[in-house]
Amino acid sequence: MARSRPSRQRVAADRRRRRRVIAAVLERLGEQYGHPRWAGPRLDPVSELVLTILSQNTADVNSARAFDALRARYPSWDRVLSAPTDELTQVIRPGGLAPTKAPRIQRVLAEILDARASLDLGFLAGLAVSEARAWLAALPGIGAKTASIVLLFGFGRPALPVDTHVYRVASRLGLLPPRTPIGRAHELLEESLEPSEMYPFHVELIRHGRDTCRAPRPICGLCPLTDVCAHYVLVRAGRAPVAPIPRTPVHRGPRYHDELIHGAPPPE
Ligand code: SF4
């Protein structure tokens, strides 16, 4: 049986609720995490892309080590592209999954060179966000999240990378329906956010997901969002697990990614 479409009032009410939640996130988590603002590109766009490939399925500290090693060994992206793949694999080994990432980096660089006749992604600044993301996502091994990271961090464009923390916290807050596919999650959240809200929203949800709204059990007793959180209704009713408030402070020290997104200099 065909599912009936929600009424206009229902859509408007849902939109108002989402905006209430987003405003609470930006105000309250912003206060907690220093109101992060995009302060210009931390790296050039190709470096941003390669660093993001290195960070796939590994801790930021490891991907940073691998990125530093790669830049120390090769003076240009052309040299990375022409390096023997086995050698590149050894160089980036500290980043984990090097046998997968080394050929992926070279395939991506080769595709950029083939399509643009140079290893420069500056042209993306002149495309609409949707076009720029589609161009990046057509590169081998690059999905919506990585493409959005390059656009948000490398260009300050209004794109929202949805990583595991953003997805989990947004889902618990009721901003995403259960089991939303990751591509649709990018669309839904971007539709709900103003362009200027994407950077702080992304950073704040990552910090909150690491510190407080952890998987599998959130520490709701420390959260400033209980009054707007859909998941907390289940927690309060005893229908979802919750972690006790730890005796020691939960704010983890800044990690490499945090330092980068708060404006620290890029790796040498
Ligand atoms: S109330 Fe609990 S589940 Fe909801 S956002 Fe806060 S920590 Fe996460």
Boltz pocket constraint, residues with backbone or C-beta under 6 A from the ligand:
constraints:
  - pocket:
      binder: B
      contacts: [[A, 169], [A, 172], [A, 173], [A, 212], [A, 213], [A, 214], [A, 218], [A, 219], [A, 220], [A, 223], [A, 224], [A, 225], [A, 226], [A, 229], [A, 230], [A, 231], [A, 232]]
      max_distance: 6.0
